[in-house]
Amino acid sequence: MPNASSAGGEAHPGNGLRFKHVGELPLYRFEPWDNVSLVHAVLTRLGGVSLPPFASLNLSQVVGDDPAAVATNYEQVCGALDIRRSQMATCYQAHSADVFVVAASDGGRLVGQGDAMVTDQPGVYLSMRFADCTPLLLHDPVRRAVGIAHAGWRGTLKNVAGAVVRAMVEQLGCLPGDITAVVGPAIGPCCYQVGSEVIQAAEAARADAAELLQPHTGGRYHFDLWEANRRQLVEAGAGHVAVAGLCTACRTDHFFSHRAEQGQTGRFAALIGYRE
């Protein structure tokens, strides 16, 4: 596994996700997407100024962190990626399957309440925050279109993954097979123990629920968010889907985890967009 002292880049086996430093900022990138025009990153909890329990690159303004520290963290991210905060669009995450089509003029804005965004406009960067829920990043190099989604168990069972692919197809003119998607770091089936509410919702939403709910000792079940989202992206027609395979609850050295840290933690971010 990669660690915070990796000097250049270290790949997570088999999926193209690479841990590296951009300037002083540690982050993950999907190696097949690396080019001069496409800006994308799954950030870690490393490299910021926030104090515990938000140490150190917390990018959420609603978890109780010092607003000045959050602002400094954004400055460090923007400086490393050579973008402006006024170019970053985000939304108020609500565990839905609602998707926003983002215009270049939406940079610097909270575009509304929803859990996915898409755009084909250069110069605006779609950004969302995570601490166990699943980041989904999507890219169509033909249409130069991108998407991002936040998929917790509720959003997953509402098929936010399929909704963001459909938005790229119906609103931006993408062909599904041209879309590559990445299922980013999230709580894994190793750690995501769930109760009856999730089990019943999964059984109602998915015919393959028995394959996604893994039995453990003591009658407990773990839900596989990674595989559920991968299947939904494939079902929506995405041409290629890579799964990071990084569990945020196992890797609190790199990521914030709401579950592993008993709710007292920050949020890491993912972002994607084309340069002007």
C-alpha positions in Angstrom: 0.0 0.0 0.0 1.2 3.6 -0.6 2.2 5.7 2.3 2.4 9.4 3.0 6.1 9.5 2.3 5.9 8.3 -1.2 8.3 10.5 -3.2 7.1 10.1 -6.7 4.2 7.9 -7.6 3.0 4.5 -6.4 0.3 2.7 -8.2 -2.5 0.8 -6.5 -2.3 -2.6 -8.2 -4.3 -3.2 -11.3 -6.5 -0.1 -11.6 -4.4 2.8 -12.7 -4.9 4.8 -9.6 -1.6 6.4 -8.6 -0.5 8.1 -5.3 1.8 11.0 -6.0 2.7 14.5 -4.9 1.8 17.5 -7.0 4.1 20.2 -5.5 3.7 19.6 -1.8 0.2 18.2 -2.1 -0.4 14.4 -1.8 -3.2 13.1 -3.9 -4.4 10.2 -6.1 -4.8 10.3 -9.8 -6.1 7.9 -12.4 -3.0 7.4 -14.6 -4.9 6.9 -17.9 -6.4 10.4 -17.5 -3.2 12.2 -16.9 -2.8 14.9 -19.6 -2.2 18.6 -19.6 -5.9 19.5 -20.2 -7.8 17.3 -17.7 -7.5 18.3 -14.1 -8.6 15.6 -11.7 -7.6 14.4 -8.2 -8.8 12.4 -5.2 -7.3 14.3 -2.4 -6.2 12.8 0.9 -6.4 14.1 4.5 -2.7 15.0 4.2 -1.1 18.4 3.5 -3.3 20.9 5.2 -3.4 23.1 8.3 -6.5 21.9 10.2 -6.0 20.6 13.7 -7.3 17.3 15.1 -9.9 15.8 14.7 -9.9 17.5 11.3 -6.2 17.1 10.6 -5.1 18.1 8.2 -6.5 18.8 4.7 -10.2 19.1 5.7 -12.2 20.7 2.9 -15.6 20.7 4.6 -17.0 23.9 6.1 -19.8 22.1 8.0 -18.0 19.7 10.3 -16.9 22.2 13.0 -13.4 23.0 11.7 -12.0 26.6 11.9 -13.2 28.4 8.7 -9.8 30.1 8.4 -8.1 26.7 8.3 -10.5 25.4 5.7 -9.9 28.5 3.5 -6.1 27.9 3.8 -6.6 24.3 2.8 -8.5 25.3 -0.3 -5.7 27.8 -1.1 -3.1 25.0 -0.9 -5.2 22.7 -3.2 -5.8 25.4 -5.7 -2.1 26.5 -5.7 -0.9 22.9 -6.3 -3.4 22.2 -9.1 -3.1 25.7 -10.7 -6.8 26.5 -10.5 -8.9 29.1 -8.6 -11.4 28.5 -6.0 -13.8 30.7 -8.0 -13.7 28.0 -10.7 -14.8 25.2 -8.3 -18.5 24.3 -8.4 -20.1 22.1 -5.7 -23.4 21.1 -4.3 -25.1 20.5 -1.0 -24.9 16.7 -0.7 -28.1 15.0 0.4 -27.8 11.3 -0.4 -30.0 11.6 -3.5 -29.7 10.7 -7.2 -30.2 14.3 -8.4 -27.7 15.5 -11.0 -26.8 19.1 -11.9 -25.6 20.2 -15.4 -23.0 22.8 -14.5 -22.2 25.9 -16.6 -18.9 27.7 -16.7 -20.6 30.6 -14.9 -21.3 28.2 -11.9 -17.7 28.3 -10.8 -17.4 29.4 -7.2 -21.0 28.5 -6.6 -23.0 26.0 -4.5 -25.3 24.9 -7.4 -28.0 23.4 -5.2 -28.9 20.2 -3.3 -28.0 17.0 -5.0 -25.3 14.4 -5.3 -23.9 14.6 -8.8 -22.7 17.1 -11.3 -21.7 17.0 -15.0 -20.3 19.5 -17.4 -18.7 19.9 -20.8 -17.6 23.4 -20.1 -13.8 24.1 -19.7 -12.6 26.2 -16.8 -15.1 24.9 -14.2 -14.1 22.1 -11.8 -16.6 19.9 -10.2 -15.8 19.1 -6.5 -17.4 17.1 -3.8 -16.4 15.9 -0.3 -16.2 12.5 1.3 -15.5 10.5 4.4 -16.6 6.9 3.6 -19.2 7.5 0.9 -18.1 6.6 -2.6 -16.6 9.2 -5.0 -17.4 8.5 -8.6 -15.4 10.3 -11.3 -16.4 10.1 -14.9 -14.7 11.3 -18.1 -15.6 11.3 -21.8 -12.5 12.3 -23.8 -14.5 12.5 -27.1 -17.0 15.1 -25.8 -14.5 16.5 -23.3 -17.2 16.0 -20.7 -16.8 15.1 -17.0 -19.0 14.1 -14.1 -18.7 13.5 -10.4 -21.0 11.8 -7.9 -21.3 11.1 -4.1 -22.7 7.7 -3.4 -23.4 6.6 0.1 -25.7 3.6 0.7 -28.8 5.7 0.1 -27.5 7.3 -3.1 -26.2 3.9 -4.3 -29.5 2.3 -3.9 -31.2 5.2 -5.7 -28.6 4.5 -8.5 -26.9 7.9 -8.6 -24.2 6.1 -10.7 -26.6 5.4 -13.4 -28.1 8.9 -13.1 -24.8 10.6 -13.7 -24.1 8.5 -16.8 -27.6 9.2 -18.2 -27.1 12.9 -17.6 -23.8 12.9 -19.6 -25.6 11.0 -22.4 -28.9 12.9 -22.5 -27.7 16.4 -21.5 -24.1 16.5 -22.9 -24.4 14.2 -26.0 -21.9 11.6 -24.7 -22.0 8.0 -26.0 -22.0 5.7 -23.0 -19.2 3.6 -24.3 -16.9 6.6 -24.5 -17.2 7.2 -20.7 -14.6 5.9 -18.3 -15.5 5.9 -14.7 -13.5 5.5 -11.5 -15.0 4.2 -8.2 -12.8 6.1 -5.8 -11.7 5.4 -2.2 -14.6 4.6 0.1 -15.5 2.3 3.0 -14.9 -1.2 1.8 -16.8 -4.4 2.2 -14.2 -5.3 4.8 -15.5 -2.7 7.2 -19.0 -1.6 6.1 -21.2 -3.5 8.5 -24.9 -2.6 8.0 -28.1 -3.2 9.8 -31.6 -4.1 8.8 -32.5 -0.7 7.2 -29.7 -1.1 4.6 -30.3 -4.8 4.1 -34.0 -4.3 3.4 -33.4 -1.3 1.1 -30.8 -3.3 -0.8 -33.1 -6.2 -1.2 -35.9 -3.9 -2.5 -33.6 -2.1 -4.9 -31.4 -4.8 -6.3 -32.1 -8.3 -7.6 -28.5 -9.1 -6.9 -28.6 -7.9 -3.3 -27.5 -11.3 -1.9 -24.2 -10.9 -3.9 -23.6 -7.4 -2.5 -24.4 -8.2 1.2 -21.6 -10.3 2.5 -22.4 -12.5 5.6 -20.0 -12.3 8.6 -19.9 -14.0 11.9 -22.7 -13.4 14.4 -25.3 -12.9 11.8 -23.8 -9.6 10.6 -23.7 -8.4 7.0 -21.3 -6.1 5.2 -22.4 -4.1 2.2 -20.1 -3.8 -0.9 -20.5 -0.2 -2.0 -17.6 -0.5 -4.4 -19.2 -3.4 -6.4 -22.7 -2.0 -6.3 -21.5 1.2 -7.9 -19.3 -0.6 -10.4 -22.3 -2.7 -11.5 -24.5 0.3 -11.9 -22.0 2.1 -14.0 -21.6 -1.0 -16.2 -25.4 -1.4 -16.4 -25.7 2.3 -17.5 -23.3 1.5 -20.4 -20.0 3.1 -19.2 -17.2 1.8 -21.4 -14.7 1.1 -18.7 -14.9 1.2 -14.9 -11.9 1.1 -12.6 -12.3 0.5 -8.9 -9.8 2.0 -6.5 -10.1 -0.7 -3.9 -9.0 1.6 -1.1 -11.0 1.4 2.1 -11.2 4.7 3.9 -11.9 3.0 7.2 -8.7 0.9 6.9 -6.7 3.8 5.6 -7.2 6.6 8.1 -3.6 7.5 7.5 -4.7 8.8 4.1 -8.4 9.4 4.3 -11.1 10.7 6.7 -13.5 8.0 7.8 -16.8 8.9 9.5 -17.2 5.2 10.6 -13.7 4.6 11.8 -13.4 7.9 13.6 -16.9 7.8 15.2 -18.1 10.8 13.3 -15.5 13.3 14.6 -13.5 13.9 11.4 -13.1 16.0 8.3 -13.8 15.5 4.7 -11.4 14.9 1.8 -12.4 16.0 -1.7 -12.4 14.8 -5.2 -12.5 17.1 -8.2 -12.5 17.0 -12.0 -12.7 19.4 -14.9 -11.0 20.6 -18.1 -8.7 23.6 -18.3 -9.8 26.5 -20.5 
